[in-house]
């Protein structure tokens, strides 16, 4: 907050001082009300519902809330899983040009513990538009260039979009990344997203920026955007990632993923487009929810009709599509390790 000017304070008349004092009190009351309004919008009560989802390892839990959000009907679930638990396998899957529903991923992937939709895709051809890394290799790239409009139609914008990854040592990270095959590792920007532009529709890393980057050494990763929480603070970078600009305040079904400093993966799904029962959440509300679940870093994934999470094959939120689960080209999975799955 900008500092108030202190010049000429001693020349104020007594009535002016009284008015200034009253104004300060009113401003203080306003900020207190705003603080509690913001807090109440994300401080919902969660109930553990493990028993509804069959056989779960001790390191995995499922929570549900039906508390109102900002006074509006709200339904959400989240899964918390210990990243260090070697009984668990964290992986991702990409369909081969034929999107699958979460139910189909569940059958194809030998009944994983958790299936959740991942990144964005083209409605025209079903092609993934977000990063997917499986077994250490990039199997889907993020969008590298966006054509400008109107007077900027000859210019391309080069966004770096957020992704969450898990490395060999089972440590998670959220970064803004740029992919450029044939490299098998993404370029990662850890401190801030990069926005650059040029005339090349297929840019390389040298056309982005001189900002420091590093190779992103991840075994598993899924991309989406925008970032919601960065280094323990809420930071919604939808404008920098050029996503949902002007739509920040729309309540929608949402999917988000993040991690805590003590090594737990958090996967949140928010039900929406269900009038009178579940209206969804804005990006800011989603960010507040993830922060209040102790996420150190978190990002938004594909939402709307794509939002869906299965636990042991059973749905959590109700998908918003009238037809039920929407086929999606990518999914994030939590599986039992090969020798740990109960029989």
C-alpha positions in Angstrom: 0.0 0.0 0.0 1.4 3.4 -0.9 2.6 5.5 2.0 0.5 8.5 2.9 2.2 11.8 2.4 3.3 13.3 5.7 4.0 16.9 4.5 2.1 19.8 6.1 0.6 17.5 8.8 1.4 20.0 11.5 -0.6 22.7 9.7 -3.9 20.8 9.9 -6.6 22.5 12.0 -8.3 20.6 14.8 -11.5 19.9 12.9 -9.5 18.5 10.0 -7.6 16.2 12.5 -10.9 14.9 13.8 -12.1 14.2 10.3 -8.8 12.5 9.5 -9.1 10.4 12.6 -12.7 9.4 11.7 -11.6 8.6 8.2 -8.8 6.3 9.5 -11.3 4.5 11.7 -13.7 4.0 8.8 -10.9 2.7 6.6 -9.8 0.3 9.4 -13.3 -1.0 9.8 -13.5 -1.5 6.0 -10.3 -3.5 5.9 -11.5 -5.6 8.9 -14.7 -6.4 7.1 -12.9 -7.1 3.8 -10.5 -9.4 5.6 -13.2 -11.5 7.2 -15.2 -11.5 4.0 -12.2 -12.9 2.1 -11.4 -15.3 4.9 -14.9 -16.6 5.0 -14.9 -17.1 1.2 -12.2 -19.8 1.5 -12.4 -21.0 5.2 -14.7 -23.9 4.6 -15.1 -26.9 6.9 -13.9 -30.2 5.5 -15.1 -33.7 6.5 -13.0 -36.8 6.0 -14.9 -39.3 3.8 -12.4 -42.1 3.3 -15.0 -44.7 4.2 -17.0 -43.9 1.1 -14.2 -44.8 -1.2 -13.2 -48.3 -0.4 -9.7 -49.5 0.4 -7.2 -46.6 0.7 -3.7 -46.7 2.0 -3.1 -44.9 5.3 -1.2 -42.1 3.4 -4.2 -41.1 1.2 -7.3 -39.3 2.5 -10.5 -37.9 0.9 -12.3 -34.8 2.2 -15.6 -33.2 1.3 -17.2 -29.9 2.0 -20.8 -28.6 1.4 -20.2 -25.3 3.2 -21.3 -22.2 1.3 -18.6 -20.2 -0.4 -19.2 -16.4 -0.1 -22.7 -17.2 0.8 -23.3 -19.3 -2.3 -24.0 -23.1 -2.4 -20.7 -24.9 -2.8 -19.5 -28.5 -3.1 -15.9 -29.6 -3.3 -13.6 -32.6 -2.6 -9.9 -32.9 -2.2 -7.5 -35.8 -2.0 -4.3 -35.6 0.2 -1.6 -38.1 -0.6 1.9 -38.5 0.9 4.5 -38.0 -1.9 7.2 -40.0 0.0 5.0 -43.1 0.4 6.7 -45.7 -1.9 3.5 -47.7 -1.9 2.1 -45.0 -4.2 3.0 -44.3 -7.9 2.3 -40.9 -9.3 2.0 -40.8 -13.1 0.2 -39.3 -16.0 -1.4 -40.6 -19.1 -2.1 -39.2 -22.6 -4.6 -40.7 -24.9 -3.4 -41.3 -28.5 -5.6 -38.9 -30.3 -8.8 -40.3 -28.9 -9.8 -38.7 -25.6 -11.1 -40.9 -22.8 -13.5 -40.3 -19.9 -12.1 -40.7 -16.4 -14.1 -44.0 -16.2 -12.2 -45.2 -19.3 -8.8 -44.2 -17.9 -9.7 -46.2 -14.8 -10.3 -49.3 -16.8 -7.4 -48.9 -19.1 -4.9 -48.1 -16.3 -5.8 -51.2 -14.2 -8.0 -49.5 -11.5 -5.8 -46.7 -10.1 -6.5 -45.2 -6.7 -7.1 -41.7 -8.2 -8.0 -40.5 -11.7 -8.3 -36.7 -12.3 -8.5 -34.7 -15.4 -5.4 -32.8 -16.3 -4.6 -30.1 -18.9 -6.4 -28.2 -21.6 -7.2 -29.4 -25.1 -8.7 -28.4 -28.5 -12.4 -29.0 -28.8 -11.9 -29.2 -32.6 -9.6 -32.2 -32.7 -9.1 -33.3 -29.0 -5.4 -32.5 -29.1 -3.8 -31.7 -25.8 -2.6 -28.1 -25.4 -0.8 -28.6 -22.1 2.4 -30.2 -21.0 2.3 -33.9 -20.0 5.5 -35.7 -18.9 5.4 -39.4 -18.4 8.3 -41.6 -17.3 10.6 -38.6 -17.6 9.7 -37.8 -21.2 7.6 -35.0 -22.7 4.6 -36.7 -24.4 2.6 -33.4 -24.9 3.8 -29.9 -25.3 2.4 -26.7 -24.0 1.2 -23.9 -26.3 4.3 -22.0 -27.4 2.8 -19.2 -29.5 -0.5 -17.3 -29.6 -1.3 -15.1 -32.6 -2.3 -11.6 -31.8 -5.6 -10.1 -32.9 -6.6 -7.0 -34.9 -3.6 -4.7 -35.3 -1.3 -7.3 -33.7 -2.3 -10.1 -36.1 1.2 -10.4 -37.4 2.6 -10.8 -33.9 2.9 -13.9 -31.9 2.9 -13.9 -28.1 5.0 -16.6 -26.3 3.4 -17.4 -22.9 5.1 -19.6 -20.3 2.4 -21.6 -18.6 2.4 -23.3 -15.2 2.8 -27.0 -14.6 3.2 -29.3 -11.6 5.8 -32.0 -11.6 7.2 -34.7 -9.3 10.8 -35.6 -9.5 12.8 -38.8 -8.9 13.1 -38.0 -5.2 9.3 -37.5 -5.0 9.6 -33.8 -4.5 6.9 -31.7 -6.2 7.4 -28.3 -7.9 5.2 -25.8 -9.7 7.0 -23.7 -12.4 6.2 -21.8 -15.5 7.6 -23.8 -18.4 8.4 -23.7 -22.1 8.8 -26.9 -24.1 10.7 -27.2 -27.3 11.1 -30.7 -28.8 13.3 -32.6 -29.6 14.5 -31.7 -26.1 13.1 -34.2 -23.7 13.2 -31.8 -20.8 11.2 -28.5 -20.4 12.8 -25.1 -19.7 11.5 -23.9 -16.3 11.1 -20.4 -14.9 10.9 -20.7 -11.1 10.5 -17.0 -10.1 7.9 -15.6 -12.5 6.2 -16.3 -15.8 7.8 -14.8 -18.9 5.9 -12.9 -21.6 7.6 -12.3 -24.9 6.5 -11.7 -28.4 7.9 -11.9 -32.0 7.0 -12.8 -35.5 8.1 -16.5 -35.4 5.1 -18.9 -34.9 7.5 -21.5 -33.6 9.8 -19.8 -31.1 12.9 -21.2 -29.3 14.1 -20.5 -25.8 16.4 -17.6 -27.0 13.4 -15.7 -28.3 11.7 -15.6 -24.9 13.9 -13.7 -22.5 17.2 -13.3 -20.7 15.6 -14.3 -17.4 17.3 -17.3 -15.8 15.8 -20.7 -16.6 16.8 -24.2 -15.7 16.1 -27.7 -17.0 13.0 -29.1 -15.3 14.0 -32.6 -14.1 10.6 -34.3 -13.6 9.5 -37.9 -13.9 5.8 -37.0 -14.0 4.1 -33.6 -14.8 0.9 -32.1 -16.0 0.4 -28.6 -17.2 -2.5 -26.2 -17.0 -2.7 -22.7 -15.7 -2.8 -20.3 -14.3 -0.6 -20.5 -11.2 -2.6 -20.0 -8.0 -0.1 -20.1 -5.2 3.6 -19.4 -5.4 6.2 -19.7 -2.6 3.5 -19.8 0.0 1.6 -16.7 -1.3 -1.4 -16.3 -3.5 -0.4 -15.2 -6.9 -2.9 -15.8 -9.7 -1.0 -15.3 -13.0 -3.8 -15.6 -15.5 -2.9 -12.4 -17.2 0.8 -13.3 -17.5 -0.1 -16.8 -18.8 -2.8 -15.2 -21.1 -5.6 -17.4 -19.7 -9.1 -16.4 -18.7 -8.4 -12.7 -19.0 -11.6 -10.8 -18.2 -13.2 -14.0 -16.8 -11.5 -14.0 -13.4 -14.8 -13.5 -11.5 -16.8 -16.2 -13.2 -17.7 -19.1 -11.0 -16.9 -22.4 -12.7 -16.3 -26.0 -11.9 -12.5 -26.2 -11.2 -9.7 -28.7 -10.8 -6.5 -27.7 -9.0 -3.4 -29.4 -7.8 -0.6 -28.3 -5.4 1.7 -29.5 -2.7 2.5 -28.7 0.9 5.9 -28.1 2.4 5.6 -31.3 4.4 5.4 -33.3 1.3 1.7 -33.9 0.6 0.1 -33.7 -2.8 -3.3 -31.9 -2.8 -5.9 -32.5 -5.6 -9.0 -30.3 -5.4 -12.1 -30.6 -7.6 -15.0 -28.1 -7.3 -18.5 -28.8 -8.5 -20.2 -26.1 -10.5 -22.9 -25.1 -13.0 -25.4 -26.8 -10.7 -27.8 -23.9 -9.8 -29.0 -24.0 -6.2 -26.6 -26.8 -5.2 -23.1 -25.9 -6.4 -22.2 -22.8 -8.3 -18.4 -23.3 -8.6 -15.6 -20.9 -7.7 -13.7 -18.0 -9.2 -9.9 -18.3 -9.7 -9.3 -16.1 -6.6 -11.6 -18.3 -4.5 -9.8 -21.4 -5.8 -6.5 -19.9 -4.9 -7.7 -19.1 -1.4 -8.9 -22.6 -1.0 -5.6 -24.1 -2.0 -3.7 -21.7 0.2 -5.9 -22.6 3.2 -5.2 -26.3 2.5 -1.5 -25.4 3.3 -0.4 -25.5 -0.4 3.1 -24.0 -0.8 2.5 -23.9 -4.6 -0.5 -24.8 -6.7 -2.0 -24.3 -10.1 -5.3 -24.5 -11.9 -6.0 -27.3 -14.3 -8.7 -27.7 -16.9 -12.1 -27.0 -15.5 -15.7 -26.6 -16.6 -17.1 -29.8 -18.0 -13.7 -31.5 -17.8 -13.5 -31.3 -14.0 -13.9 -34.9 -12.6 -12.0 -37.0 -10.0 -12.5 -40.7 -9.3 -11.3 -42.4 -6.1 -11.2 -46.2 -6.5 -13.4 -45.7 -9.5 -16.1 -43.7 -7.7 -16.9 -40.2 -8.7 -16.4 -37.3 -6.2 -18.0 -34.2 -7.7 -20.9 -34.4 -10.2 -19.5 -33.5 -13.6 -21.3 -30.5 -15.1 -21.9 -31.9 -18.5 -25.5 -33.2 -19.1 -24.0 -36.3 -20.7 -21.8 -37.0 -17.7 -18.0 -37.3 -17.8 -16.3 -35.4 -20.6 -13.6 -37.3 -22.6 -10.2 -35.6 -22.1 -6.8 -36.3 -23.7 -4.8 -36.3 -20.4 -5.2 -37.5 -16.9 -3.2 -37.5 -13.7 -3.1 -40.8 -11.8 -2.2 -42.1 -8.4 -1.7 -45.9 -8.4 -0.7 -48.6 -6.0 2.9 -49.6 -6.6 3.1 -52.9 -8.5 3.8 -55.1 -5.5 1.5 -53.2 -3.1 -1.9 -53.3 -4.6 -4.3 -55.3 -2.3 -5.8 -58.4 -3.8 
